[in-house]
Each structure stands twice: as structure tokens, then as C-alpha cells.
Amino acid sequence: MPKFIYKAKKNPSDIVEGMIVADNRTSAIQKISTMGYYLISIDEYIKSKDILKGGIGIFQGRISLKDVTNFTRQLSDLLESGLTVVKALGLLRDQAENKKLKDIISDIRDFCIDGNPLSGALAKHPEIFSNLFVSMVKSGETGGALENILKRLADFNEKQLEIQTKIRSALAYPILMSIVGGITIIVLLTFVIPKMISMFGDLGQNLPIPTLILISISDAIKNYWWLILSVIFAASFIFMRLYNSKEGRFAIDNFKLNMPIFGALIKKTEIARFAETLATLLQNGVPILESLNVVSDTVNNAVIKRQIKKVSTYVKDGTDMSYGFSKSSVIPPLVVNMIAVGEESGRVEKSLFKVAESYERESDAAIKVMMSLLEPILILVLGLIVGFIVISMLLPIFEINFLAR
């Protein structure tokens, strides 16, 4: 049976919006009239989620973290100005430029018109709104501070965006250099070297060892490129299968944490994210068990994720959170001690915010050092490869000149 969304006047100063089920448009109008309302507008409800399943995300743009952040900030501002959730969502739907986001906002609005909470509507779109987002909105609805929660979520997302922008900016030049250098090396090995080989063959002289090595590499790439690509594809496929399996991902993430330099950086980044997320949830009244479950979903590293889930079992049995983390070999003692101090003073979230701030500073400093070292190391590696190719090509020419003298 079709559904209809209507807008009507309950009295001269009170406008209501809602959804009604009826056989047809005429029947819906009659039902609204019997409710004592004066009808302003009525439209048939089309499920936006069904439209979304048709694949508009492929053809009409994806929803980025920036889009979600802007939506959250604008919704907070509209609610703070006194608008209802339904009216605010209607305004955001009308001004949304991204077609996919527009349809999702429309679906959220329609769900809220039916009397459902905003958190329930957001939970219908887990690919856009994370468990953290939904849990905090739910706590804001319970505590009557939804606009403040949305503002904090927008701040949180903006900080994540800032980190992403820093990393992308720092990696842009090295990636470009790697692509250009790789193309240069492939061109030299597949086009230039074969022509040099034919010239050296005509001379009939013995070639130096570096030149022979270079010729062997060139022949292998030219004659067995399909095999090389097949091996790379197979290795990538096996790696992805392992990474998508539970134990495989755990082993890979454990290897990452034990890497000499990158392991410490990954650990600091994950702990900073974990501490800030957990502190934000606890500060907004989300129960500790629910907070730990949400945080475990936001952590990327499977090893740390498993440790957090173990801590939640300790807390469920009535043990302090700091005791659970003290049993972990991944969480540093400093973090455990800070959490213990927070539990004793009754301000765990304050201690967690300090942990997050400290580890964010350390991870930012480590990223800057690594990025500053990455460029010269990359230049050195590419220079050595290109230098070996050039020298290997020139050695036979030098020998010819030497023999000519």
C-alpha cells in the first residue's frame, strides 16, 4: 500500500508534517481531513534507499568525509537556530549539490517524519555514518543536547580531515617522483637498451659485467613482462585474501606494529585515535561498554582492536578498564597509568584527552621527520638505479675508446 507525505495546518499558527498510508491520493486526502487538519501539500513517498540500490553512487559521485562534515556542521547550526530536525533536514536536502547525499538526506528526513529518532535514521546508512557517529547522536538525543553533539562530531571530523590533508600533501611529491622515475626506468630498459645491445653486437667485443647484467634485466622485462605482471597480480590477490581473513589480517597488522620505524608511528596514531574517540563518547554520556564496542570498530589495526575487545570483557565482569589495558602488550604503560589516574579521580575522559593530545603531537612530529627523510631517500634510490643503467650503457663505449687509442 502506498505512503504519502503531507504538510497540513493543525490550527492557524501550527503546521504539522507527517506520513500516512492509503490506497490512493484521494483516500489519503480524506484521511487527513478526518483528522481535522487543513491540507497544504501532499506527495507520494518514494523510498530513497531503493533508488540508492540502483547504483547512483557510481554515476553521481561519492560522499566524502568533507561532505559528511559539512552536513553535520550545517545541521548543528540549523538546530541551534531553533528549527526542528525534520525542517532542518528538508533545508539541507534542498541545498545539497551531491545527488547521492541529497537522496540519503531525503531518506533520513522521511524516516524522521514517521516519528523515528535521527540516530535510527542515520544507522540505516552505515556506509556513510559510522557507529561512532550514530552512538554520539543517540546520546545527544537522550541528553537533549543534539546540536552540541553534532558540533563536536563536526570538530572531530574536521580534525580527521586535517590529518588526511597533511599526509596527502606530504606524499604528493614522492608519489609523483616515483611514477616519473619508474616510467623513465621502464623506457630505458625496454626501448633504449635493446638498441644499444644491437650496436654492441655488431662490434663483436666482450661486454663488461654491469652491461651484461643490464642486458639480462632488459631481456627479462621485454620477453617475460606477462609473467612478471602475473606474479605481481597473484601476489596482490593472495595478500588481499589474507588481509580480508580474520587471522591473516591479525598477522599482517602484528607485523606492521613490530616494524622498526613505521610500527611505532602506527601504534601512536592508533592510540591517539582510540583515546580521543573513547574520551568523546564518555564525555557525552555513552556507557563505557558501548563506548568500548564503538571504539573497537573505529580502530584500523586488528591487534589493537582485539585488545580493546578483551578490555570490554574485563569491564563487563566489573573490573577497572586500566586493569584490562595493563594485560595488553600493545598499550604502553603510560596510557595505562593515565587511565588509572582518571578512574581514581572520576575523570577518565579528561585523562584520555591528554593521552590523545600527547600521542597526536608525537605522531605529527614523527610524520614530519619521515616525510623529510623520504624525499632524499627516494632521490638517492632512483639516482642509483638510473646511474647504474647509464654507467652500464657507457662502459662499452669507454672500452671502445680505450682500445682505439
C-alpha positions in Angstrom: 0.0 0.0 0.0 1.5 3.4 -1.0 2.6 6.0 1.6 2.0 9.8 1.3 4.0 12.6 2.9 1.8 15.6 3.8 2.0 19.1 5.2 -1.1 20.5 6.9 -2.3 23.1 9.3 -3.5 22.0 12.7 -4.5 25.5 13.6 -3.7 28.9 12.1 -0.3 29.0 13.7 0.7 25.4 13.9 1.9 23.5 10.8 2.4 19.7 11.0 4.2 17.2 8.7 3.7 13.5 8.6 3.3 10.3 6.7 0.0 8.4 6.1 -0.8 5.0 4.4 -3.7 5.0 2.0 -5.0 3.2 -1.1 -4.5 6.3 -3.3 -4.1 10.0 -3.2 -7.8 10.8 -2.8 -8.1 8.3 0.1 -5.1 9.9 1.8 -6.6 13.4 1.5 -9.8 12.1 3.0 -8.0 10.6 6.0 -6.1 13.8 6.6 -9.4 15.8 6.6 -11.0 13.4 9.1 -8.0 14.1 11.4 -9.1 17.8 11.5 -6.2 19.1 9.5 -6.2 21.6 6.7 -4.1 20.2 3.9 -1.3 22.3 2.4 0.6 19.8 0.2 0.8 16.0 -0.3 3.2 13.8 -2.2 3.6 10.1 -2.6 6.6 8.7 -0.7 9.3 7.1 -2.8 11.9 5.2 -0.9 15.2 6.8 -1.4 17.0 3.7 -0.2 15.6 1.8 -3.2 16.9 4.5 -5.5 20.3 4.2 -3.9 20.4 0.5 -4.5 20.2 1.3 -8.2 23.8 2.4 -8.2 23.6 6.2 -8.3 26.7 6.3 -6.3 28.7 5.0 -9.3 27.4 7.6 -11.7 26.5 10.6 -9.5 29.5 11.0 -7.2 30.6 9.5 -3.9 30.1 11.0 -0.4 33.4 12.1 1.1 34.3 12.8 4.7 34.2 16.5 3.8 30.6 16.2 2.7 29.6 14.4 5.9 31.4 17.1 8.0 29.7 20.0 6.2 26.3 18.2 6.6 26.9 17.7 10.3 28.0 21.3 10.9 25.1 22.8 9.0 22.6 20.5 10.8 24.0 21.6 14.1 23.7 25.3 13.2 20.1 24.9 12.0 19.1 23.0 15.1 20.8 25.7 17.3 18.7 28.3 15.5 15.5 26.7 16.7 14.4 24.6 13.7 13.1 21.0 14.1 15.1 18.1 12.9 12.6 17.5 10.0 12.7 21.1 8.8 16.5 21.3 9.1 16.9 18.1 7.1 14.5 19.5 4.5 16.6 22.6 4.0 19.8 20.6 3.8 18.2 18.3 1.3 17.2 21.2 -0.9 20.6 22.8 -1.0 22.7 19.6 -1.3 24.6 19.5 -4.6 25.7 15.9 -4.4 22.8 13.8 -5.7 23.6 10.8 -3.6 23.8 12.9 -0.5 20.6 14.6 -1.4 18.8 11.2 -1.6 20.3 10.0 1.6 19.2 13.2 3.5 15.7 12.7 1.9 15.6 9.1 3.2 16.7 10.3 6.7 14.1 13.0 6.7 11.3 10.7 5.7 12.3 8.2 8.4 12.2 11.0 11.0 8.8 12.3 9.7 7.4 8.9 10.6 8.3 9.6 14.3 11.6 7.8 14.4 14.8 9.3 16.0 17.6 10.8 14.0 20.1 8.2 15.3 17.9 5.4 13.9 17.7 7.1 10.5 21.5 7.5 10.4 22.0 3.9 11.4 20.3 2.9 8.1 23.3 4.2 6.2 26.4 2.6 7.9 28.5 3.2 4.8 28.2 7.0 5.4 27.6 7.3 9.2 29.9 5.2 11.4 28.9 3.6 14.7 30.7 6.4 16.5 28.6 9.0 14.7 25.3 7.1 15.4 26.2 6.4 19.1 27.0 10.1 19.8 23.8 11.3 18.1 21.9 8.8 20.2 23.5 10.1 23.4 22.7 13.7 22.3 19.0 12.8 21.7 18.9 11.2 25.2 20.5 14.1 26.9 18.7 16.8 25.0 21.9 18.3 23.5 21.8 17.1 19.9 23.1 20.3 18.4 26.1 20.4 20.7 26.9 16.7 19.9 26.7 17.4 16.2 29.0 20.3 16.6 31.6 18.1 18.4 31.2 15.5 15.7 31.9 18.1 13.1 35.0 19.2 15.0 36.2 15.6 15.3 35.7 15.0 11.5 37.5 18.3 10.7 40.5 17.1 12.7 40.5 13.8 10.8 40.3 15.8 7.5 43.2 17.9 8.6 45.3 14.8 9.3 44.4 13.3 5.9 45.3 16.5 4.1 48.7 16.7 5.8 49.5 13.1 4.8 48.3 13.6 1.2 50.3 16.8 0.8 53.4 15.2 2.2 53.1 12.2 -0.1 52.2 14.0 -3.3 55.7 14.9 -4.3 57.3 11.5 -3.5 54.5 9.6 -5.3 54.9 11.9 -8.4 58.6 11.3 -8.3 58.2 7.6 -8.0 55.8 7.5 -11.0 58.1 9.6 -13.2 61.2 7.7 -12.2 59.5 4.3 -12.7 58.4 5.3 -16.2 61.9 6.5 -17.0 63.5 3.3 -15.9 61.0 1.2 -17.9 61.5 3.2 -21.0 65.3 2.9 -20.7 65.1 -0.9 -20.2 62.5 -1.7 -22.9 63.4 0.8 -25.7 66.9 2.3 -25.2 68.8 -0.8 -24.0 67.7 -3.1 -26.9 69.0 -0.6 -29.5 72.3 -0.4 -27.6 72.5 -4.2 -27.5 72.2 -4.4 -31.3 75.0 -1.8 -31.7 77.3 -3.7 -29.3 76.6 -7.0 -31.0 77.8 -5.5 -34.3 81.1 -4.6 -32.7 81.7 -8.2 -31.6 83.5 -7.2 -28.3 83.2 -8.7 -24.8 80.9 -6.6 -22.7 81.5 -5.6 -19.1 79.7 -7.5 -16.3 77.4 -4.5 -15.4 76.3 -4.2 -19.0 75.6 -8.0 -19.2 73.5 -7.7 -16.0 71.6 -4.8 -17.5 71.0 -6.7 -20.8 69.7 -9.7 -18.8 67.3 -7.5 -16.9 66.1 -5.8 -20.1 65.6 -9.1 -21.9 63.6 -10.5 -18.9 61.3 -7.4 -18.9 60.9 -7.5 -22.7 60.3 -11.2 -23.1 58.6 -12.1 -19.8 56.6 -9.0 -18.9 53.4 -11.0 -18.9 54.9 -13.4 -16.3 56.1 -10.5 -14.1 52.7 -8.9 -14.2 51.1 -12.3 -13.5 53.3 -12.8 -10.4 52.5 -9.3 -9.2 48.8 -9.8 -9.7 48.9 -13.2 -8.0 50.9 -11.9 -5.1 48.4 -8.9 -4.7 45.5 -11.3 -4.8 46.9 -13.6 -2.2 47.8 -10.7 0.0 44.2 -9.3 -0.2 42.7 -12.7 0.5 45.0 -13.0 3.6 44.2 -9.4 4.7 40.5 -10.0 4.4 40.6 -13.1 6.5 40.5 -12.6 10.3 43.7 -14.4 11.2 45.6 -13.2 8.1 44.8 -9.5 8.9 45.8 -10.1 12.5 49.2 -11.5 11.4 49.8 -8.7 8.9 48.8 -5.9 11.4 51.0 -7.5 14.1 53.9 -7.4 11.6 53.2 -3.8 11.0 53.4 -3.0 14.7 56.8 -4.7 15.0 58.4 -2.8 12.1 61.4 -0.8 13.2 60.2 2.8 12.5 56.7 2.5 11.0 55.5 0.3 13.8 55.9 3.0 16.4 54.2 5.5 14.2 51.2 3.2 13.5 50.9 2.5 17.2 51.0 6.2 18.2 48.4 7.1 15.5 46.0 4.3 16.5 46.3 5.1 20.3 45.7 8.8 19.7 42.5 8.0 17.6 41.4 5.4 20.2 41.9 7.7 23.2 40.2 10.7 21.6 37.2 8.7 20.4 36.7 6.9 23.7 37.0 10.2 25.6 34.5 11.9 23.3 32.0 9.1 23.8 32.4 9.0 27.6 32.2 12.8 27.8 28.8 12.7 26.0 27.3 10.2 28.3 27.7 7.0 26.3 28.1 4.0 28.7 31.6 2.6 28.9 30.8 -0.8 27.5 29.0 0.6 24.5 31.9 3.2 24.1 34.5 0.4 24.0 32.5 -1.5 21.4 32.2 1.6 19.2 35.9 2.4 19.6 36.9 -1.1 18.6 35.1 -0.5 15.3 36.9 2.7 14.6 40.4 1.3 15.2 42.1 0.0 12.0 44.8 -2.2 13.4 43.4 -5.7 14.2 45.8 -6.3 17.1 44.8 -3.2 19.0 41.1 -3.9 18.1 41.3 -7.3 19.7 42.9 -5.9 22.8 40.1 -3.3 23.2 37.5 -6.1 22.9 39.3 -8.1 25.6 39.2 -5.0 27.8 35.4 -4.8 27.3 35.1 -8.3 28.7 37.1 -7.3 31.8 34.8 -4.2 32.3 31.7 -6.3 31.8 32.9 -8.6 34.7 33.2 -5.5 36.9 37.0 -4.9 36.6 38.5 -1.5 36.0 39.4 -0.5 32.5 43.0 0.2 33.4 43.4 -3.3 34.7 42.3 -4.7 31.3 44.7 -2.5 29.4 47.5 -3.4 31.8 47.2 -7.0 30.5 47.9 -5.8 26.9 51.4 -6.0 25.4 50.4 -3.3 22.8 49.1 -0.5 25.0 52.1 1.5 26.6 52.3 1.7 30.4 52.0 5.5 30.2 48.5 5.1 28.7 47.5 2.5 31.4 48.7 4.8 34.2 46.8 7.8 32.8 43.6 5.8 32.6 44.1 4.5 36.2 44.6 8.1 37.4 41.4 9.1 35.6 39.4 6.3 37.1 40.6 7.2 40.6 39.6 10.9 40.1 36.4 10.1 38.3 37.6 11.9 35.1 38.6 9.2 32.7 37.7 11.2 29.7 40.0 14.1 30.8 42.9 11.7 31.1 42.1 10.1 27.7 42.1 13.6 26.1 45.5 14.2 27.5 46.7 10.9 26.1 45.3 11.7 22.7 46.9 15.2 22.6 50.3 13.8 23.6 50.3 11.0 21.1 48.9 13.2 18.3 51.9 15.6 18.9 54.3 12.7 18.8 52.8 11.1 15.6 52.7 14.5 13.9 56.4 15.0 14.7 57.3 11.5 13.5 55.3 12.0 10.2 57.2 15.3 9.6 60.6 13.6 10.2 59.7 10.6 8.0 58.4 12.8 5.2 61.5 15.0 5.3 63.7 11.8 5.0 61.5 10.2 2.4 62.3 12.6 -0.4 66.1 12.4 -0.2 66.0 8.6 0.2 63.7 8.3 -2.8 66.0 10.6 -4.9 69.0 8.5 -3.8 67.4 5.2 -4.8 66.2 6.5 -8.2 69.6 8.1 -8.8 71.4 4.8 -8.1 69.1 2.9 -10.4 69.4 5.4 -13.3 73.1 5.8 -12.6 73.7 2.1 -12.9 71.8 2.0 -16.2 73.7 4.9 -17.6 77.1 3.6 -16.5 76.3 0.1 -17.8 75.5 1.7 -21.2 78.6 3.9 -21.3 81.2 1.3 -20.1 81.4 -0.5 -23.5 81.8 2.9 -25.3 84.6 3.8 -22.9 86.3 0.4 -23.6 86.0 1.1 -27.4 87.7 4.5 -27.0 90.4 2.9 -24.9 91.1 0.1 -27.5 91.1 2.7 -30.3 93.9 4.5 -28.6 
